[in-house]
Amino acid sequence: MKKLILIALISILASPNAASQSKNSEPIFYLDRKAVQEHIWYRIPTVYVCVGSALTEARVKKAMSTWDRLGYTLNGPIMKSTIPECLVYDSSPGNILIGSNTARVPADNAAVTRTWYNKYTDEIVSAFIEIKPKWNTRERVLEHELGHALGWDHCNKRYHLMHSIHDLGGWDTSGLRNKQKMSYVRWTLSSYGEKIYID
């Protein structure tokens, strides 16, 4: 009986239809069940909340404290910022910006976080978070987006903070503790890449 099941499974996987379906169809959600930090900050970033954002200082501090408990240091927040990068939705080296230009967030999503990083060292140099107003006060949304700004990808372990589906996520922070020590080395080689997280 086991041999029959194994043969049936191999024939399904080997069929041309199965291969074409996996290449042409979009995944519904990420299958990663372990937290993975793709890029890291070598310096302590400062959080700026751009002018026009409806987020309150108390809400931002609460989200930052979640990551503080996990060993991350974030400066700020600096509220109602008018630095030029806030106005043009651009990279601001050394900073995590939280903006209000939510036209860039796809219709069916709550938020977008962009990180810019050095391709040679994987050092994050800047991040920009956009959250739709109705999601500003939703539990865990800002905490989740700050996780992306710190380099964490989605982790589809049920009840995990970095789960890609909000309603299946929770406050499980396993695997997210900061083990990175700040580096005082400054690299001369630089070529920047951009990572976009859509939630």
C-alpha positions as CSV (number, residue, x, y, z in Angstrom):
1,M,0.0,0.0,0.0
2,K,2.9,2.4,0.9
3,K,4.5,1.7,-2.5
4,L,1.2,2.5,-4.3
5,I,0.9,5.8,-2.5
6,L,4.5,6.7,-3.2
7,I,4.1,5.9,-7.0
8,A,0.9,8.0,-7.2
9,L,2.7,10.9,-5.4
10,I,5.7,10.8,-7.8
11,S,3.5,10.6,-10.9
12,I,1.5,13.7,-9.7
13,L,4.7,15.7,-9.0
14,A,6.3,14.7,-12.3
15,S,3.3,15.6,-14.4
16,P,3.7,18.6,-16.7
17,N,0.5,20.2,-15.3
18,A,1.8,20.2,-11.8
19,A,5.1,21.9,-12.8
20,S,3.3,24.6,-14.9
21,Q,0.9,25.3,-12.1
22,S,3.6,25.9,-9.6
23,K,5.5,28.2,-12.0
24,N,2.5,30.2,-13.2
25,S,0.4,30.5,-10.1
26,E,1.0,33.1,-7.4
27,P,1.4,31.8,-3.8
28,I,-1.4,32.7,-1.5
29,F,1.0,33.4,1.4
30,Y,4.5,32.7,2.5
31,L,5.3,29.2,3.8
32,D,8.3,30.2,5.9
33,R,7.6,29.1,9.5
34,K,10.9,30.4,10.9
35,A,11.9,34.0,11.5
36,V,14.6,35.2,9.1
37,Q,16.3,38.5,9.2
38,E,17.4,39.4,5.7
39,H,19.3,42.6,6.4
40,I,20.5,44.3,9.6
41,W,21.2,47.8,10.9
42,Y,24.8,48.5,11.9
43,R,23.9,51.8,13.5
44,I,21.0,52.8,15.8
45,P,18.3,54.2,13.6
46,T,16.1,57.2,14.5
47,V,12.3,56.9,14.0
48,Y,10.7,59.9,12.3
49,V,6.9,60.2,12.0
50,C,6.3,62.4,9.0
51,V,3.9,65.4,9.1
52,G,0.4,64.3,8.1
53,S,0.6,60.9,9.7
54,A,-2.3,60.2,12.0
55,L,-0.2,58.0,14.3
56,T,0.1,59.3,17.9
57,E,3.4,59.5,19.8
58,A,2.0,57.1,22.4
59,R,1.2,54.5,19.7
60,V,4.7,54.8,18.1
61,K,6.4,54.5,21.5
62,K,4.3,51.4,22.3
63,A,5.4,49.8,19.1
64,M,9.0,50.8,19.6
65,S,9.0,49.3,23.1
66,T,8.1,45.9,21.7
67,W,11.3,45.8,19.8
68,D,13.2,47.4,22.7
69,R,12.3,44.4,24.8
70,L,13.7,42.2,22.1
71,G,17.1,43.9,22.4
72,Y,16.8,46.6,19.6
73,T,17.6,50.2,20.2
74,L,15.7,52.9,18.3
75,N,16.1,56.6,18.8
76,G,13.1,58.9,18.8
77,P,10.3,59.1,17.8
78,I,10.5,62.6,16.2
79,M,6.9,63.5,15.5
80,K,5.4,65.6,12.7
81,S,8.7,65.7,10.8
82,T,9.1,67.8,7.7
83,I,12.4,66.5,6.5
84,P,12.5,66.4,2.7
85,E,12.5,62.6,2.5
86,C,9.1,62.6,4.3
87,L,7.6,64.6,1.4
88,V,9.0,62.6,-1.5
89,Y,8.8,59.1,0.1
90,D,12.6,58.5,-0.2
91,S,15.5,56.9,1.6
92,S,16.8,58.9,4.6
93,P,20.1,57.3,5.7
94,G,20.2,56.3,9.3
95,N,16.4,56.7,9.8
96,I,13.2,54.8,9.8
97,L,10.4,57.1,8.4
98,I,6.7,56.6,9.0
99,G,4.7,58.5,6.4
100,S,1.2,59.3,5.3
101,N,1.4,58.9,1.5
102,T,-0.7,55.8,1.5
103,A,-1.5,56.1,-2.2
104,R,1.5,53.8,-2.6
105,V,-0.2,51.0,-0.5
106,P,-2.0,48.5,-2.8
107,A,-5.9,48.6,-2.4
108,D,-6.2,45.3,-0.7
109,N,-3.3,45.8,1.7
110,A,-2.8,47.6,5.0
111,A,0.8,48.8,4.7
112,V,4.1,48.8,2.8
113,T,7.6,48.9,4.2
114,R,10.6,49.6,2.1
115,T,14.2,49.1,3.2
116,W,17.3,50.2,1.5
117,Y,20.5,48.2,2.2
118,N,24.1,47.9,1.2
119,K,24.4,44.9,-1.2
120,Y,28.0,44.2,-0.1
121,T,27.3,44.1,3.7
122,D,23.5,43.6,4.1
123,E,23.5,46.7,6.2
124,I,20.2,48.5,6.3
125,V,20.7,52.2,5.6
126,S,17.1,53.4,5.6
127,A,13.5,52.3,5.9
128,F,10.1,53.9,5.1
129,I,6.8,52.6,6.5
130,E,3.4,53.5,5.1
131,I,0.2,52.4,6.9
132,K,-3.3,53.2,5.8
133,P,-5.1,55.3,8.4
134,K,-7.7,52.7,9.4
135,W,-4.8,50.3,10.3
136,N,-3.0,52.9,12.5
137,T,-4.6,51.8,15.7
138,R,-5.0,48.1,14.9
139,E,-3.1,45.8,17.3
140,R,0.3,44.7,16.1
141,V,0.3,46.4,12.7
142,L,2.9,49.1,13.5
143,E,4.9,46.5,15.5
144,H,4.9,44.2,12.5
145,E,6.0,47.0,10.1
146,L,8.8,48.0,12.4
147,G,9.9,44.4,12.2
148,H,10.2,44.7,8.5
149,A,12.1,48.0,8.9
150,L,14.6,46.0,11.1
151,G,15.1,43.5,8.3
152,W,12.7,40.7,9.3
153,D,10.8,38.9,6.6
154,H,7.4,37.2,7.1
155,C,7.2,34.1,9.3
156,N,4.0,32.1,8.9
157,K,4.1,30.4,12.3
158,R,0.6,30.7,13.7
159,Y,0.3,33.7,16.2
160,H,3.7,35.0,15.2
161,L,4.2,38.8,15.2
162,M,5.7,38.6,11.6
163,H,2.9,36.5,10.2
164,S,2.0,37.7,6.7
165,I,-1.8,37.4,7.4
166,H,-2.8,39.8,10.1
167,D,-5.7,37.8,11.5
168,L,-3.5,34.7,11.8
169,G,-0.7,36.6,13.6
170,G,-0.2,37.3,17.3
171,W,2.3,38.3,19.9
172,D,4.7,35.3,19.5
173,T,8.2,36.9,19.0
174,S,10.2,33.7,18.9
175,G,13.4,34.0,16.9
176,L,13.2,37.8,16.8
177,R,15.7,38.6,19.6
178,N,18.5,40.9,18.5
179,K,21.9,39.1,18.4
180,Q,23.6,41.7,16.3
181,K,26.2,43.9,17.9
182,M,26.6,47.4,16.5
183,S,29.6,47.7,14.2
184,Y,31.9,50.6,14.2
185,V,33.4,49.5,10.8
186,R,32.4,51.8,7.9
187,W,32.5,50.1,4.6
188,T,33.9,52.0,1.6
189,L,32.2,49.7,-1.0
190,S,28.6,50.4,-1.5
191,S,25.9,49.4,-3.9
192,Y,22.3,49.8,-2.7
193,G,19.4,47.5,-3.1
194,E,15.7,47.9,-2.1
195,K,13.5,45.4,-0.4
196,I,9.7,45.9,-0.4
197,Y,7.4,44.2,2.1
198,I,3.6,44.4,1.3
199,D,1.1,43.6,4.1
